[in-house]
Amino acid sequence: MTPSSRTLVLIGGGHSHVEVLRRFARRPMAGVRIVLIGRDRHTPYSGMLPGLVAGHYSFDETHIDLAPLCRAARAEFVQDEAIGLDPAARAVLCRSGAMYRYDIVSLNIGSSPAAGLDAPREPNETDRARIHADIAVKPIGRFLGQWADLCAHACTAPAQLRIAVVGTGAGGVEMVLAMQYRLNALLATAATAIPPPAFTLFGRAPHILPQHAASAGHRFTTVLAARGITVITGEDVAGLGDGRLRRADGSIADFDAVLWVTSASAAPWLRRTSLALTPDGFIAVTRHLRSISHASVFAAGDIATMSGDQRPKSGVYAVRQGPPLADNLRRALQDRPLRPYRPQRSALALITTGERNVIATRGHWSFQARLLWHWKDRIDRRFMRRYRVD
């Protein structure tokens, strides 16, 4: 069956949606209009973000340009931000005031750290003139700008910087090591002698990497100690703004910068929709990646939680959801039965250590070897080549 004059709206240019675009470019659908609404034209690949922060990759090597990918898929790229969804009217509201009607809509907008402080605000001109004291790792586009400011500030700081990273999962551990590696490299070439920043890693879990093998945690504990990074676990800190943290005993710790890499939180505007959400605000979906409350709404990646089969909020799963999401969007547009998505029970995690080194972990085992970096590098570059459009 060939649909006639139907509109598919994709909200967000995340890992799942870039695969949807690639597959629709390879096999277009007659009579279907596709619109991608994305806040940024260049979407980052999370697997290479620590390497970008550490200085191993460039911006272009780690970002997918959505505009040519959309052209290849005969899709319209709208650089805007969705801030509302009316499933009854089948309409998406954007920050610019524009509204887009749809027959089928899919959300792949990722998540933000569930920081123990007010939601990150847009920096004003005064903020831009100084170091950014409170930084969230997402949205990544804003984080990279703040990270560039921090790097520049570190090279001219009159005294040793104190930097805290909140979050002892894989993301937090990778980021503190990548940040330290990059800043140490920059300061080694600075014109004046500046002491390297002092890093402290905070986490509420009793040990680092709580979702991974215990042996992986032991390996990274050794790495962090060797790098002189202070690790404080089992402590739920609260952000007070301006680089201040309230610790469990009530004391206040002051830092020049605090990076939040905590558990994922969902976009607040979703709570103003009639979509069925999980208690923590994520879109509840079936095994078909379809909303459990609205048949015209699909979701994938961090923003979606599969009922009865939750998986970690990780880019690994968002990448794997791309092909089944593309298939089911096509089927929904054709009014055909959907196919269930069956995620793998566990995923191989390749966690970097700042320099070109990787610790691999899956299930109850872990392994460390420098050759793993080259293997991961080839995997990541091959993934990015799939979405390069001449």
C-alpha positions in Angstrom: 0.0 0.0 0.0 1.4 3.5 -0.9 0.4 6.3 1.4 -0.9 9.6 -0.1 0.0 13.0 1.3 1.2 11.9 4.7 3.6 13.8 6.9 6.2 12.2 9.2 7.8 14.6 11.7 11.0 13.7 13.4 11.8 15.7 16.5 15.5 15.6 17.3 18.5 14.5 15.4 19.7 11.8 17.8 21.3 8.5 17.0 18.1 6.7 16.1 16.8 9.4 13.8 20.0 9.7 11.7 19.5 6.0 10.9 15.9 6.7 10.0 17.0 9.3 7.6 19.7 7.1 6.1 17.2 4.3 5.5 14.5 6.6 4.0 17.3 8.0 1.7 18.1 4.5 0.5 14.4 3.6 0.0 12.1 6.7 -0.3 8.4 6.5 0.2 6.1 8.1 -2.4 3.6 10.5 -1.1 5.3 11.0 2.3 6.6 14.4 3.5 9.4 14.1 6.1 10.3 17.0 8.4 13.2 16.9 10.9 13.1 19.5 13.7 16.5 19.9 15.3 18.0 22.5 17.6 21.4 22.1 16.0 22.4 21.4 12.5 25.4 19.2 13.6 24.5 16.3 15.9 27.3 14.8 18.0 28.1 11.1 18.3 28.2 10.4 22.0 30.7 7.5 21.6 33.4 10.0 20.4 32.6 12.8 22.8 35.3 11.9 25.4 37.8 11.7 22.6 36.7 15.2 21.4 37.1 16.6 24.9 40.5 15.0 25.3 41.6 16.5 22.0 41.9 13.3 20.0 39.2 14.2 17.5 38.0 17.4 15.8 34.5 18.8 15.8 33.8 17.6 12.2 35.1 14.1 13.0 32.6 13.7 15.8 29.5 15.4 14.4 26.9 14.5 11.7 25.7 17.3 9.5 21.9 16.8 9.4 21.3 19.2 6.4 22.8 17.0 3.7 21.5 13.9 5.3 18.0 15.4 5.2 18.5 16.3 1.5 19.5 12.8 0.7 16.3 11.5 2.4 14.2 14.2 0.6 13.4 15.6 4.1 12.9 19.2 5.2 15.4 20.2 7.9 14.0 22.8 10.3 16.6 24.3 12.7 14.3 25.0 15.7 13.5 23.5 19.0 10.3 21.6 19.8 8.7 22.8 23.1 5.3 21.3 22.9 3.2 18.4 21.4 -0.5 18.2 21.0 -1.3 14.6 20.2 -5.1 15.3 19.7 -4.4 18.0 17.1 -1.3 16.1 15.8 0.8 19.2 16.0 4.3 20.1 17.2 5.0 23.6 18.6 8.5 25.0 18.2 10.3 27.7 20.1 10.1 30.1 17.1 6.3 29.9 17.3 6.1 27.7 14.2 3.7 24.7 14.3 4.0 21.5 12.3 1.2 19.1 11.7 1.9 15.4 11.4 0.3 12.0 10.7 3.1 10.2 12.5 5.7 11.8 14.8 8.8 10.4 16.4 10.9 11.8 19.2 14.6 11.2 19.6 15.6 14.2 21.7 17.9 12.6 24.2 18.1 13.6 27.9 19.9 16.0 30.3 21.7 15.3 33.5 19.4 15.1 36.5 21.6 17.8 38.2 21.0 18.6 41.9 20.6 22.3 40.9 18.2 24.5 39.0 17.9 23.6 35.3 20.8 25.1 33.3 19.9 28.5 31.9 21.1 30.3 28.9 24.3 32.1 29.7 24.1 35.9 29.6 26.9 38.2 28.4 28.3 38.5 31.9 28.6 34.8 32.1 30.4 34.6 28.8 33.1 37.0 30.0 34.1 34.6 32.8 34.5 30.9 33.5 31.2 28.9 33.5 31.0 27.6 37.1 28.1 25.2 36.6 28.1 23.1 33.4 25.8 20.3 32.3 27.2 17.8 29.8 24.0 18.0 27.8 22.9 19.6 25.6 26.3 18.8 24.1 26.4 21.8 21.9 26.2 24.2 24.8 28.6 22.1 26.8 31.3 22.2 24.1 31.1 26.0 24.1 31.5 26.1 27.9 34.3 23.6 27.7 36.2 25.8 25.2 35.8 28.7 27.6 37.1 26.6 30.5 40.2 25.5 28.4 41.0 29.1 27.6 40.5 30.2 31.2 42.8 27.4 32.5 45.7 28.7 30.4 45.5 32.2 31.9 44.3 31.4 35.5 46.4 33.0 38.2 46.1 30.0 40.5 45.3 26.3 40.4 41.8 25.6 39.2 39.5 23.3 41.3 37.1 21.3 39.1 34.4 18.9 40.3 32.6 16.3 38.2 29.3 15.0 39.7 28.5 11.5 38.5 30.4 8.3 38.9 28.9 6.3 36.1 30.8 5.6 32.8 30.0 9.2 31.5 31.4 10.9 34.6 34.5 8.7 34.8 35.3 9.2 31.1 34.7 12.9 31.3 36.9 13.6 34.3 39.8 11.7 32.8 39.3 13.3 29.3 39.1 16.8 30.9 42.2 16.3 32.9 44.2 14.9 30.0 43.3 17.8 27.7 43.9 20.5 30.3 47.3 19.0 31.4 48.3 18.9 27.7 47.3 22.6 27.2 49.1 23.7 30.4 52.3 21.8 29.4 52.6 24.2 26.4 51.5 27.4 28.2 53.9 30.3 28.3 53.8 30.6 32.1 54.0 27.9 34.7 50.5 27.1 35.8 49.8 24.1 38.1 47.4 21.5 36.6 43.8 21.6 37.9 42.8 19.6 40.9 39.9 17.3 40.1 37.3 15.8 42.4 34.8 13.1 41.3 31.5 12.9 43.3 28.9 10.1 43.2 26.0 8.9 45.3 26.6 5.3 44.5 28.8 3.3 46.9 31.4 2.8 44.2 32.2 4.0 40.7 30.7 2.4 37.6 27.8 0.9 39.5 26.1 -0.4 36.3 29.2 -2.3 35.2 31.3 -5.2 36.2 33.0 -4.9 39.6 36.4 -5.6 38.0 35.9 -2.5 35.7 35.3 -0.4 38.7 38.5 -1.7 40.3 40.4 -1.0 37.1 39.2 2.6 36.9 39.7 3.1 40.7 43.4 2.3 40.0 43.5 4.7 37.0 41.9 7.6 38.9 44.3 7.2 41.8 47.3 7.1 39.5 46.1 10.4 37.9 45.7 12.1 41.3 41.9 12.5 41.0 40.1 12.5 44.3 37.0 10.2 44.3 34.2 10.6 46.8 31.5 8.0 46.6 28.3 7.3 48.6 27.6 11.1 48.8 24.6 12.9 47.3 25.8 16.4 46.8 23.5 19.4 45.9 24.4 22.2 43.7 24.0 25.8 45.0 25.1 27.6 41.9 28.4 29.5 41.1 30.4 26.3 41.6 29.3 25.6 45.1 28.3 22.1 46.3 26.6 21.2 49.6 27.9 17.9 50.8 26.1 15.3 52.9 27.4 16.7 56.2 26.1 20.2 55.4 29.5 21.7 54.5 30.0 23.8 51.4 32.7 22.9 48.9 33.7 25.7 46.5 35.0 24.9 43.0 35.9 27.0 39.9 33.8 24.7 37.8 31.3 21.9 38.4 30.4 19.5 35.6 27.1 17.5 36.0 27.2 14.0 34.4 24.5 12.5 36.5 21.5 10.2 35.7 19.3 11.2 32.8 16.3 13.4 33.1 13.6 14.1 30.5 12.5 17.3 28.8 10.1 19.1 31.2 7.7 20.1 28.5 6.7 16.5 28.0 4.7 16.7 31.2 2.5 19.3 29.6 1.4 16.9 27.0 -1.2 14.1 27.2 1.4 11.4 26.5 1.7 8.5 28.9 5.0 9.0 30.8 7.0 7.1 33.3 7.1 8.5 36.9 10.4 10.2 36.0 9.0 11.8 32.9 10.2 9.7 30.0 7.9 8.6 27.2 6.5 5.1 27.9 6.6 3.0 24.7 5.7 -0.5 23.7 8.1 -3.0 22.2 7.3 -1.4 18.8 8.8 1.9 20.1 5.3 3.4 19.9 3.7 5.4 22.7 1.5 3.3 24.9 -1.1 6.1 24.9 -1.0 7.5 21.3 -0.7 5.3 18.2 0.6 8.2 16.1 3.6 8.9 18.4 6.9 7.0 18.5 10.0 7.5 20.6 13.5 6.1 20.8 16.8 6.7 22.6 17.2 8.2 26.0 13.8 9.9 25.9 11.9 6.6 25.6 11.4 3.9 28.2 10.1 0.5 27.1 7.4 -0.8 29.3 8.5 -3.9 31.2 12.0 -3.9 29.6 14.0 -1.0 30.7 17.6 -0.5 29.5 20.3 2.0 30.5 20.1 5.5 29.0 23.0 4.9 26.6 23.8 5.8 23.0 24.5 2.1 22.4 20.8 1.3 22.7 19.8 4.4 20.7 21.9 3.3 17.8 20.4 -0.2 17.9 16.9 1.2 17.9 17.4 3.1 14.6 16.7 0.2 12.2 13.5 -1.1 14.0 12.3 2.5 14.4 12.7 3.2 10.7 10.9 0.0 9.8 8.0 0.7 12.1 7.6 4.3 11.0 7.4 3.0 7.5 4.8 0.4 8.5 2.8 2.9 10.4 2.7 5.2 7.4 1.4 2.3 5.4 -1.1 1.1 8.0 0.7 -2.2 8.3 1.3 -4.3 11.5 4.4 -3.2 13.4 7.3 -5.5 14.4 8.6 -5.7 18.0 12.0 -4.5 18.9 14.0 -6.9 21.0 17.0 -5.2 22.7 20.1 -7.2 23.6 20.3 -8.2 27.3 23.6 -6.5 27.7 25.9 -4.3 25.7 29.7 -4.1 25.3 31.0 -0.9 26.8 34.3 0.6 25.7 35.2 3.2 28.3 38.1 5.5 27.6 40.8 6.5 30.1 41.6 10.0 28.8 44.7 9.1 26.8 44.4 6.6 23.9 43.5 3.7 26.1 40.2 1.7 26.7 38.8 -0.6 29.3 36.1 -2.9 27.9 33.4 -4.3 30.1 30.3 -6.5 29.5 28.3 -8.5 32.0 30.6 -9.6 34.8 34.0 -9.2 33.0 36.3 -6.5 31.9 39.5 -6.2 29.9 42.1 -3.6 29.4 44.5 -3.1 26.4 45.8 -0.3 24.4 44.9 -2.2 21.2 41.2 -1.7 22.2 41.6 2.0 21.5 42.4 1.3 17.9 39.6 -1.1 17.6 37.1 1.4 19.1 38.5 4.1 16.8 37.8 2.0 13.7 34.3 1.2 14.9 33.5 4.8 15.6 34.9 6.1 12.3 33.1 3.5 10.4 29.8 4.5 12.1 30.4 8.1 11.2 31.1 7.3 7.6 27.6 5.8 7.2 26.1 9.3 7.6 28.6 11.4 5.5 26.8 12.7 2.5 28.7 14.3 -0.4 
